[in-house]
Amino acid sequence: MDIKTKHNIGDAVWFLDDYRAQCCKITGVDVQVLGTSKPFVQYRFCVFPPVKEEHVFKSKEELIKYISK
């Protein structure tokens, strides 16, 4: 089984933490697969709680575009 993630360990990404935009490097990736369902991916950071893959973005502009929908 191949599992592809949007980001890799060491990538600097943007996400919301306590309603504030944060930029941080990914220190770990958690993947959970149950049966034939879509893999659940979370990214880990040194000083922030894990964040779901769908809430992590490559740029601040992508994050702003997502939250302004």
Contact map, one row per residue, 1 for C-alpha under 8 A:
111000000000000000000000000000000000000000000000000000000000000000000
111100000000000000000000000000000000000000000000000000000000000000000
111110000000000000000000000000000000001000000000000000000000000000000
011111000000000000000000000000000000000000000000000000000000000000000
001111110000000000000000000000000000000010000000000000000000000000000
000111110000000000000000000000000000000000000000000010000000000000000
000011111010000000000000000000000000000000000000000000000000000000000
000011111110000000000000010010000000000000000000000000000000000000000
000000111110000000000000111110000000000000000000000000000000000000000
000000011111000000000000111000000000000000000000000000000000000000000
000000111111100000000000110000000000000000000000000000000000000000000
000000000111110000000011110000000000000000000000000000000100000000000
000000000011111000000011110000000000000000000000000000011110000000000
000000000001111100001111000000000000000000000000000000011111001000000
000000000000111110001110000000000000000000000000001000111000001000000
000000000000011111111100000000000000000000000000000000100000000000000
000000000000001111111100000000000000000000000001000000000000000000000
000000000000000111110000000000000000000000000000000000000000000000000
000000000000000111111000000000000000000000000000000000000000000000000
000000000000000111111100000000000000000000000000000000000000000000000
000000000000011110111110000000000000000000000000000000000001000000000
000000000000011110011111000000000000000000000000000000000000000000000
000000000001111000001111100000000000000000000000000000000000000000000
000000000001110000000111110000000000000000001000000000000000000000000
000000001111100000000011111000000000000000001000000000000000000000000
000000011111100000000001111110000000000000111100000000000000000000000
000000001100000000000000111110000000000000111100000000000000000000000
000000001000000000000000011111000000000000111000000000000000000000000
000000011000000000000000011111100000000011110000000000000000000000000
000000000000000000000000000111110000000111110000000000000000000000000
000000000000000000000000000011111000001111000000000000000000000000000
000000000000000000000000000001111100001110000000000000000000000000000
000000000000000000000000000000111111111100000000000000000000000000000
000000000000000000000000000000011111111000000000000000000000000000000
000000000000000000000000000000001111100000000000000000000000000000000
000000000000000000000000000000001111110000000000000000000000000000000
000000000000000000000000000000001111111000000000000000000000000000000
000000000000000000000000000000001101111100000000000000000000000000000
001000000000000000000000000000111100111110000000000000000000000000000
000000000000000000000000000001111000011111000000000110000000000000000
000010000000000000000000000011110000001111100000000110000000000000000
000000000000000000000000000011100000000111110000011110000000000000000
000000000000000000000000011111000000000011111000011110000000000000000
000000000000000000000000011111000000000001111101111000000000000000000
000000000000000000000001111100000000000000111111110000000000000000000
000000000000000000000000011000000000000000011111000000000000000000000
000000000000000000000000000000000000000000001111100000000000000000000
000000000000000010000000000000000000000000011111110000000000000000000
000000000000000000000000000000000000000000011011111000000000000000000
000000000000000000000000000000000000000001111001111100000000000000000
000000000000001000000000000000000000000001110000111110110000000000000
000000000000000000000000000000000000000111100000011111110000000000000
000001000000000000000000000000000000000111100000001111110000000000000
000000000000000000000000000000000000000000000000000111111000000000000
000000000000001100000000000000000000000000000000001111111000000000000
000000000000111000000000000000000000000000000000001111111100001000000
000000000000111000000000000000000000000000000000000001111111011000000
000000000001110000000000000000000000000000000000000000011111010000000
000000000000110000000000000000000000000000000000000000001111111000000
000000000000010000001000000000000000000000000000000000001111111100000
000000000000000000000000000000000000000000000000000000000011111110000
000000000000000000000000000000000000000000000000000000001111111111000
000000000000011000000000000000000000000000000000000000011011111111100
000000000000000000000000000000000000000000000000000000000001111111110
000000000000000000000000000000000000000000000000000000000000111111111
000000000000000000000000000000000000000000000000000000000000011111111
000000000000000000000000000000000000000000000000000000000000001111111
000000000000000000000000000000000000000000000000000000000000000111111
000000000000000000000000000000000000000000000000000000000000000011111
